[in-house]
Amino acid sequence: MKNKVFIIIFATVLAITGTVSLYIMHRHTPQSIVLVKSDNKIIRRIDLAAVTSPYEFDVKSDYGYNTVYVSHNSIKIIDADCPDKICISHGELKSNYSPIVCLPHKLTIIYDDGNTDIDVIAN
C-alpha cells in the first residue's frame, strides 16, 4: 500500500514539474529578430517576420563554412564542413533556450533579446 502511495505522489510531482518546465520554456513567443554571430561578432541581423521568400547564405571563416537557410519565421543551418554536424541536426531555431551553435566554426544563431549588457566574467 505504501508503494502505491509513493508511486502516485512521485508521478504527480513529475507531471507537475514537467508541465511547469514546458510552460517556462514556451511561454514567450520568440521575437522575430535573429543575430548570426561568427567568432562572437554580429555578422547579420535578420527580421524573420519580414522574409517573404526563402534564401540561403554562407558564413565563411578561418574555421570553415556553414550554409544558413532563412525563410518566413524560420532559420536553420543546412550544410557545414565541421566534423560532427551537430549544428545541422539541431534543426530550426525555436527559442533562446536552445540557440543554434557550431562550436568548431564559432558560429551562433540566437534571437535578439535586446540585452546589450556585457557579462563581467566573460567580457
N, CA and C atoms as a LAMMPS dump frame, in Angstrom:
ITEM: TIMESTEP
0
ITEM: NUMBER OF ATOMS
369
ITEM: BOX BOUNDS ff ff ff
-5.0000000000000000e+02 5.0000000000000000e+02
-5.0000000000000000e+02 5.0000000000000000e+02
-5.0000000000000000e+02 5.0000000000000000e+02
ITEM: ATOMS id mol type element x y z
1 1 1 N 0.821 -1.194 0
2 1 2 C 0 0 0
3 1 3 C 0.866 1.26 0
4 2 1 N 1.951 1.225 0.789
5 2 2 C 2.831 2.389 0.852
6 2 3 C 3.502 2.635 -0.493
7 3 1 N 3.826 1.565 -1.219
8 3 2 C 4.454 1.703 -2.529
9 3 3 C 3.525 2.388 -3.524
10 4 1 N 2.237 2.054 -3.482
11 4 2 C 1.275 2.687 -4.386
12 4 3 C 1.163 4.183 -4.114
13 5 1 N 1.118 4.546 -2.859
14 5 2 C 1.029 5.96 -2.481
15 5 3 C 2.29 6.693 -2.932
16 6 1 N 3.439 6.079 -2.716
17 6 2 C 4.7 6.682 -3.129
18 6 3 C 4.737 6.872 -4.639
19 7 1 N 4.306 5.869 -5.386
20 7 2 C 4.307 5.948 -6.853
21 7 3 C 3.351 7.036 -7.331
22 8 1 N 2.185 7.136 -6.724
23 8 2 C 1.213 8.169 -7.116
24 8 3 C 1.76 9.558 -6.82
25 9 1 N 2.358 9.752 -5.673
26 9 2 C 2.932 11.059 -5.328
27 9 3 C 4.084 11.392 -6.259
28 10 1 N 4.958 10.431 -6.521
29 10 2 C 6.095 10.658 -7.411
30 10 3 C 5.629 11.007 -8.818
31 11 1 N 4.639 10.278 -9.339
32 11 2 C 4.116 10.549 -10.676
33 11 3 C 3.466 11.936 -10.745
34 12 1 N 2.764 12.331 -9.703
35 12 2 C 2.128 13.651 -9.663
36 12 3 C 3.171 14.76 -9.656
37 13 1 N 4.187 14.614 -8.829
38 13 2 C 5.254 15.62 -8.772
39 13 3 C 5.989 15.694 -10.112
40 14 1 N 6.258 14.554 -10.715
41 14 2 C 6.92 14.512 -12.014
42 14 3 C 6.074 15.197 -13.088
43 15 1 N 4.786 14.949 -13.098
44 15 2 C 3.891 15.568 -14.084
45 15 3 C 3.825 17.081 -13.89
46 16 1 N 3.74 17.532 -12.66
47 16 2 C 3.687 18.972 -12.384
48 16 3 C 4.998 19.633 -12.792
49 17 1 N 6.122 19.021 -12.459
50 17 2 C 7.432 19.568 -12.822
51 17 3 C 7.582 19.653 -14.336
52 18 1 N 7.18 18.612 -15.042
53 18 2 C 7.267 18.62 -16.499
54 18 3 C 6.39 19.699 -17.124
55 19 1 N 5.18 19.856 -16.606
56 19 2 C 4.262 20.877 -17.123
57 19 3 C 4.81 22.272 -16.886
58 20 1 N 5.32 22.528 -15.706
59 20 2 C 5.884 23.85 -15.403
60 20 3 C 7.107 24.122 -16.273
61 21 1 N 7.955 23.114 -16.476
62 21 2 C 9.139 23.301 -17.322
63 21 3 C 8.752 23.638 -18.754
64 22 1 N 7.791 22.919 -19.307
65 22 2 C 7.33 23.22 -20.668
66 22 3 C 6.716 24.612 -20.758
67 23 1 N 5.97 25.005 -19.747
68 23 2 C 5.366 26.339 -19.738
69 23 3 C 6.438 27.424 -19.731
70 24 1 N 7.446 27.258 -18.904
71 24 2 C 8.516 28.258 -18.815
72 24 3 C 9.283 28.344 -20.127
73 25 1 N 9.555 27.209 -20.746
74 25 2 C 10.323 27.21 -21.987
75 25 3 C 9.544 27.825 -23.15
76 26 1 N 8.223 27.7 -23.151
77 26 2 C 7.442 28.127 -24.301
78 26 3 C 6.492 29.287 -24.01
79 27 1 N 6.616 29.93 -22.857
80 27 2 C 5.665 30.987 -22.531
81 27 3 C 5.891 32.247 -23.341
82 28 1 N 7.115 32.501 -23.741
83 28 2 C 7.407 33.683 -24.535
84 28 3 C 7.455 33.309 -26.007
85 29 1 N 6.704 34.035 -26.809
86 29 2 C 6.81 33.846 -28.239
87 29 3 C 8.134 34.459 -28.668
88 30 1 N 8.943 33.717 -29.399
89 30 2 C 10.23 34.265 -29.803
90 30 3 C 10.063 35.531 -30.633
91 31 1 N 10.987 36.417 -30.445
92 31 2 C 10.966 37.619 -31.257
93 31 3 C 11.392 37.254 -32.66
94 32 1 N 11.195 38.166 -33.57
95 32 2 C 11.48 37.833 -34.963
96 32 3 C 12.88 38.249 -35.397
97 33 1 N 13.6 39.012 -34.576
98 33 2 C 14.946 39.446 -34.94
99 33 3 C 15.955 38.393 -34.485
100 34 1 N 16.778 37.961 -35.441
101 34 2 C 17.777 36.933 -35.169
102 34 3 C 19.159 37.506 -35.42
103 35 1 N 20.112 37.144 -34.57
104 35 2 C 21.506 37.557 -34.739
105 35 3 C 22.325 36.344 -35.164
106 36 1 N 23.08 36.517 -36.225
107 36 2 C 24.022 35.487 -36.662
108 36 3 C 25.406 36.009 -36.28
109 37 1 N 26.078 35.264 -35.403
110 37 2 C 27.38 35.694 -34.893
111 37 3 C 28.461 34.709 -35.309
112 38 1 N 29.57 35.263 -35.749
113 38 2 C 30.735 34.453 -36.07
114 38 3 C 31.9 34.976 -35.242
115 39 1 N 32.504 34.094 -34.482
116 39 2 C 33.603 34.463 -33.59
117 39 3 C 33.179 35.595 -32.659
118 40 1 N 31.933 35.519 -32.184
119 40 2 C 31.311 36.458 -31.246
120 40 3 C 31.12 37.866 -31.816
121 41 1 N 31.126 37.991 -33.141
122 41 2 C 30.846 39.275 -33.795
123 41 3 C 29.581 39.112 -34.611
124 42 1 N 28.68 40.078 -34.491
125 42 2 C 27.435 40.026 -35.251
126 42 3 C 27.744 40.266 -36.719
127 43 1 N 27.401 39.274 -37.553
128 43 2 C 27.644 39.438 -38.982
129 43 3 C 26.347 39.692 -39.755
130 44 1 N 25.222 39.269 -39.177
131 44 2 C 23.916 39.546 -39.789
132 44 3 C 22.866 39.705 -38.716
133 45 1 N 21.931 40.596 -38.981
134 45 2 C 20.747 40.788 -38.15
135 45 3 C 19.561 40.619 -39.097
136 46 1 N 18.749 39.606 -38.843
137 46 2 C 17.679 39.245 -39.768
138 46 3 C 16.327 39.323 -39.063
139 47 1 N 15.365 39.997 -39.711
140 47 2 C 13.991 40.018 -39.221
141 47 3 C 13.242 38.891 -39.922
142 48 1 N 13.032 37.789 -39.214
143 48 2 C 12.412 36.611 -39.818
144 48 3 C 10.969 36.865 -40.236
145 49 1 N 10.28 37.767 -39.558
146 49 2 C 8.894 38.064 -39.91
147 49 3 C 8.808 38.82 -41.236
148 50 1 N 9.884 39.492 -41.621
149 50 2 C 9.877 40.282 -42.853
150 50 3 C 10.343 39.485 -44.075
151 51 1 N 10.776 38.254 -43.882
152 51 2 C 11.26 37.438 -45.002
153 51 3 C 10.06 36.982 -45.833
154 52 1 N 10.074 37.348 -47.113
155 52 2 C 8.955 36.98 -47.991
156 52 3 C 9.261 35.746 -48.841
157 53 1 N 10.518 35.568 -49.204
158 53 2 C 10.887 34.37 -49.956
159 53 3 C 12.151 33.772 -49.341
160 54 1 N 12.219 32.463 -49.263
161 54 2 C 13.375 31.807 -48.641
162 54 3 C 14.675 32.092 -49.391
163 55 1 N 15.762 32.121 -48.639
164 55 2 C 17.081 32.292 -49.235
165 55 3 C 18.133 31.624 -48.368
166 56 1 N 19.306 31.455 -48.953
167 56 2 C 20.444 30.861 -48.256
168 56 3 C 21.622 31.816 -48.32
169 57 1 N 22.488 31.711 -47.325
170 57 2 C 23.759 32.428 -47.386
171 57 3 C 24.816 31.607 -46.669
172 58 1 N 26.062 31.812 -47.074
173 58 2 C 27.19 31.102 -46.473
174 58 3 C 27.899 31.993 -45.473
175 59 1 N 28.306 31.397 -44.386
176 59 2 C 29.144 32.07 -43.4
177 59 3 C 30.498 31.388 -43.478
178 60 1 N 31.474 32.114 -44.002
179 60 2 C 32.818 31.558 -44.152
180 60 3 C 33.747 32.24 -43.156
181 61 1 N 34.599 31.448 -42.549
182 61 2 C 35.583 31.976 -41.606
183 61 3 C 36.856 31.149 -41.734
184 62 1 N 37.829 31.482 -40.913
185 62 2 C 39.083 30.725 -40.905
186 62 3 C 38.858 29.289 -40.429
187 63 1 N 37.725 29.05 -39.764
188 63 2 C 37.449 27.745 -39.174
189 63 3 C 36.678 26.825 -40.125
190 64 1 N 36.019 27.383 -41.139
191 64 2 C 35.226 26.589 -42.07
192 64 3 C 34.024 27.373 -42.555
193 65 1 N 33.027 26.663 -43.105
194 65 2 C 31.845 27.347 -43.613
195 65 3 C 30.57 26.678 -43.101
196 66 1 N 29.506 27.471 -43.04
197 66 2 C 28.161 26.989 -42.745
198 66 3 C 27.224 27.62 -43.766
199 67 1 N 26.244 26.866 -44.219
200 67 2 C 25.205 27.393 -45.089
201 67 3 C 23.94 27.534 -44.255
202 68 1 N 23.415 28.757 -44.207
203 68 2 C 22.251 29.069 -43.396
204 68 3 C 21.044 29.246 -44.312
205 69 1 N 19.926 28.626 -43.95
206 69 2 C 18.686 28.713 -44.707
207 69 3 C 17.704 29.578 -43.921
208 70 1 N 17.175 30.607 -44.581
209 70 2 C 16.262 31.548 -43.937
210 70 3 C 14.94 31.539 -44.692
211 71 1 N 13.84 31.403 -43.955
212 71 2 C 12.506 31.528 -44.538
213 71 3 C 11.643 32.311 -43.55
214 72 1 N 10.384 32.514 -43.906
215 72 2 C 9.498 33.298 -43.052
216 72 3 C 9.396 32.653 -41.662
217 73 1 N 9.82 33.385 -40.633
218 73 2 C 9.802 32.953 -39.234
219 73 3 C 10.612 31.688 -38.96
220 74 1 N 11.637 31.427 -39.764
221 74 2 C 12.44 30.223 -39.566
222 74 3 C 13.869 30.444 -40.04
223 75 1 N 14.808 29.847 -39.302
224 75 2 C 16.214 29.876 -39.7
225 75 3 C 16.868 28.591 -39.21
226 76 1 N 17.754 28.027 -40.033
227 76 2 C 18.471 26.813 -39.655
228 76 3 C 19.733 26.687 -40.498
229 77 1 N 20.64 25.835 -40.043
230 77 2 C 21.856 25.541 -40.794
231 77 3 C 21.59 24.266 -41.594
232 78 1 N 21.853 24.32 -42.901
233 78 2 C 21.579 23.158 -43.739
234 78 3 C 22.85 22.462 -44.24
235 79 1 N 24.004 23.13 -44.119
236 79 2 C 25.252 22.496 -44.555
237 79 3 C 26.418 23.1 -43.787
238 80 1 N 27.415 22.286 -43.53
239 80 2 C 28.615 22.747 -42.83
240 80 3 C 29.736 21.746 -43.09
241 81 1 N 30.972 22.222 -42.994
242 81 2 C 32.097 21.305 -43.178
243 81 3 C 32.751 20.919 -41.853
244 82 1 N 32.026 21.094 -40.749
245 82 2 C 32.554 20.673 -39.452
246 82 3 C 32.42 19.154 -39.332
247 83 1 N 33.226 18.522 -38.494
248 83 2 C 33.221 17.061 -38.439
249 83 3 C 31.961 16.455 -37.807
250 84 1 N 31.339 17.114 -36.828
251 84 2 C 30.225 16.475 -36.116
252 84 3 C 28.84 16.833 -36.658
253 85 1 N 28.694 17.967 -37.315
254 85 2 C 27.439 18.404 -37.937
255 85 3 C 26.266 18.497 -36.951
256 86 1 N 26.567 18.785 -35.693
257 86 2 C 25.51 18.956 -34.694
258 86 3 C 24.651 20.169 -35.028
259 87 1 N 25.254 21.192 -35.592
260 87 2 C 24.514 22.405 -35.946
261 87 3 C 23.427 22.119 -36.986
262 88 1 N 23.669 21.169 -37.876
263 88 2 C 22.681 20.797 -38.887
264 88 3 C 21.554 19.987 -38.247
265 89 1 N 21.92 19.054 -37.388
266 89 2 C 20.906 18.21 -36.76
267 89 3 C 20.062 18.972 -35.739
268 90 1 N 20.512 20.157 -35.316
269 90 2 C 19.732 20.971 -34.378
270 90 3 C 18.381 21.345 -34.959
271 91 1 N 18.34 21.595 -36.258
272 91 2 C 17.082 21.999 -36.895
273 91 3 C 16.846 23.5 -36.758
274 92 1 N 15.576 23.89 -36.791
275 92 2 C 15.22 25.31 -36.745
276 92 3 C 15.449 25.901 -35.366
277 93 1 N 15.708 27.208 -35.362
278 93 2 C 15.827 27.948 -34.109
279 93 3 C 14.433 28.11 -33.531
280 94 1 N 14.238 27.636 -32.305
281 94 2 C 12.924 27.692 -31.68
282 94 3 C 12.868 28.701 -30.538
283 95 1 N 13.938 28.812 -29.768
284 95 2 C 13.943 29.732 -28.632
285 95 3 C 15.382 30.046 -28.242
286 96 1 N 15.531 31.044 -27.381
287 96 2 C 16.864 31.386 -26.886
288 96 3 C 17.379 30.358 -25.885
289 97 1 N 16.498 29.479 -25.424
290 97 2 C 16.943 28.429 -24.512
291 97 3 C 17.773 27.388 -25.244
292 98 1 N 17.643 27.366 -26.566
293 98 2 C 18.377 26.389 -27.369
294 98 3 C 18.86 27.041 -28.664
295 99 1 N 19.891 27.88 -28.59
296 99 2 C 20.398 28.536 -29.803
297 99 3 C 21.085 27.525 -30.72
298 100 1 N 21.214 27.893 -31.979
299 100 2 C 21.965 27.06 -32.909
300 100 3 C 23.439 27.417 -32.741
301 101 1 N 24.261 26.414 -32.495
302 101 2 C 25.685 26.65 -32.241
303 101 3 C 26.521 25.672 -33.051
304 102 1 N 27.553 26.185 -33.713
305 102 2 C 28.551 25.346 -34.355
306 102 3 C 29.877 25.675 -33.672
307 103 1 N 30.25 24.862 -32.705
308 103 2 C 31.459 25.135 -31.923
309 103 3 C 32.738 25.137 -32.752
310 104 1 N 32.923 24.17 -33.671
311 104 2 C 34.173 24.189 -34.437
312 104 3 C 34.353 25.474 -35.262
313 105 1 N 33.242 26.071 -35.697
314 105 2 C 33.323 27.28 -36.531
315 105 3 C 33.05 28.561 -35.757
316 106 1 N 32.787 28.431 -34.459
317 106 2 C 32.499 29.586 -33.597
318 106 3 C 31.331 30.405 -34.141
319 107 1 N 30.273 29.705 -34.545
320 107 2 C 29.082 30.33 -35.101
321 107 3 C 27.904 30.109 -34.162
322 108 1 N 27.137 31.161 -33.894
323 108 2 C 25.92 31.046 -33.106
324 108 3 C 24.802 31.812 -33.798
325 109 1 N 23.594 31.278 -33.676
326 109 2 C 22.405 31.944 -34.177
327 109 3 C 21.426 32.005 -33.016
328 110 1 N 21.058 33.233 -32.619
329 110 2 C 20.189 33.431 -31.462
330 110 3 C 19.159 34.518 -31.769
331 111 1 N 18.069 34.513 -30.997
332 111 2 C 17.118 35.607 -31.077
333 111 3 C 17.719 36.815 -30.366
334 112 1 N 17.461 37.993 -30.911
335 112 2 C 17.935 39.234 -30.311
336 112 3 C 16.985 39.626 -29.196
337 113 1 N 17.447 39.485 -27.96
338 113 2 C 16.594 39.833 -26.829
339 113 3 C 16.772 41.282 -26.406
340 114 1 N 17.595 42.01 -27.113
341 114 2 C 17.801 43.425 -26.809
342 114 3 C 18.727 43.662 -25.643
343 115 1 N 19.266 42.618 -25.05
344 115 2 C 20.153 42.738 -23.905
345 115 3 C 21.565 43.025 -24.402
346 116 1 N 22.053 44.211 -24.119
347 116 2 C 23.402 44.586 -24.551
348 116 3 C 24.398 44.581 -23.397
349 117 1 N 23.957 44.115 -22.225
350 117 2 C 24.868 44.054 -21.093
351 117 3 C 25.969 43.049 -21.362
352 118 1 N 27.162 43.394 -20.977
353 118 2 C 28.309 42.506 -21.148
354 118 3 C 28.504 41.729 -19.856
355 119 1 N 28.69 40.452 -19.988
356 119 2 C 28.944 39.606 -18.833
357 119 3 C 30.287 39.994 -18.227
358 120 1 N 30.298 40.293 -16.961
359 120 2 C 31.509 40.771 -16.309
360 120 3 C 32.604 39.722 -16.33
361 121 1 N 32.241 38.466 -16.175
362 121 2 C 33.229 37.401 -16.127
363 121 3 C 33.779 37.104 -17.522
364 122 1 N 32.882 36.958 -18.504
365 122 2 C 33.304 36.571 -19.833
366 122 3 C 33.732 37.737 -20.719
367 123 1 N 33.357 38.947 -20.323
368 123 2 C 33.619 40.153 -21.127
369 123 3 C 32.942 40.039 -22.467
